[in-house]
Amino acid sequence: MIRHIVMFNAKKPGDPENIQALFDGLKMLETIKGDWKLTVTKNIKVDHRANDIDVVVYGEFPDEQTLAYYKTHPTYQKCTALVRPIRDQRIAVDITVDDDF
């Protein structure tokens, strides 16, 4: 299984409207149907040292081919075009984990 974790910060730090627009744009990713789990959520910012991230996309994909399919889906492409101008930073990690993890 691959865990796909992507963190975003809005271009206007601290601007609730910009953060909401980023969140709303990324939520469309949840409409892509497939053999995976995917959720988009706002950072609740309870860490005492770093709260730079505004929105997180968390996905679990059975394999690299499925993740690649997700990333080529037309809705994913539409989301990227919508979100790119309103986000400042995007940090992505893909980690492989055993099913027993």
N, C-alpha and C positions, 0 to 999 in steps of 0.2 A: 504494500500500500504506500502511496505517496501522499504526504501532507503538504499542501500548497498553501502558504501563508503569505499574504501581501498586506503591507501596512502603508497607509497614505496620510499625509497631512495636507490640509487645505492651503491654498495660496495666500489667503488672508488669515493669518493666525488669530485665533480667538474670536473670529467673526462667526456667530452662530448660523447666520444665513448661508455663508459659504460652506461651512461644515455640513449643513443640512443638504445643500445642493450636491455636494460630493457623495454623501450617504445615499441620497435618492438616486443618483446616477448609477452608483455601484449596485444598488438593490436589484437592478434589472438582470444582473448575472444569475440571481436565484431562479429566474424564469426559464433558464436553459435546462431542458430535460435530459437526463442521462443516468448512467450507472455510477453515481457519485453522491456525496453529501457536500453541500455548499451553504455557507451562511455569511451574511454581511452584517456587521455590527459596529456601533460607535464604541470607542474606547471610553470606559467609565472614569478613567484618570484618577485612580486611587493610589498609584505608586508615589512614594515620597520623594523620588529623585528625578524621574523623567516622565513627562506626560506630553511629549511632542506629537505622538501619533493620534490622529483624529478618528480614522475608520480602518477596520480590519476586515479582510476577506479571508475566510478560513475554509479550505476544501480538503476532502479526502477522496482520492482517486485510486482505483485498483491497480493502475499501471501507467507507464509513460505514454502509451498510445492514446489512452482515454483522456489524459491531461492535454495532450496535443490536439485532440479533436475538440475539446472544450475551448481551447485558445484560438481555434480557427472558426468557431461558430459565428454566424453573422451578428448575433446579439452581443457577443463578446467584442467584436469589432466596433459595433455601434457604441457600446459602453466606453471603450477606449477613446473614441473620437469625442465623446461628450465630456468625459472626466479629465482628460489630459490638460485642457486649458485652465481648469479650476483647481488642480492639485499642484502642490509645490514639490513634494518628494514621494517617491514610490520605492519601497523596499520589499523585495520578494525573496522567499526561501522555499525550497522544495526539499523535503527530507523523506527518506525511505525508512519505513518502520515495519517491523514484523507484525502480523495480524494478532499475535499474542501480547503486544505491547499494551 
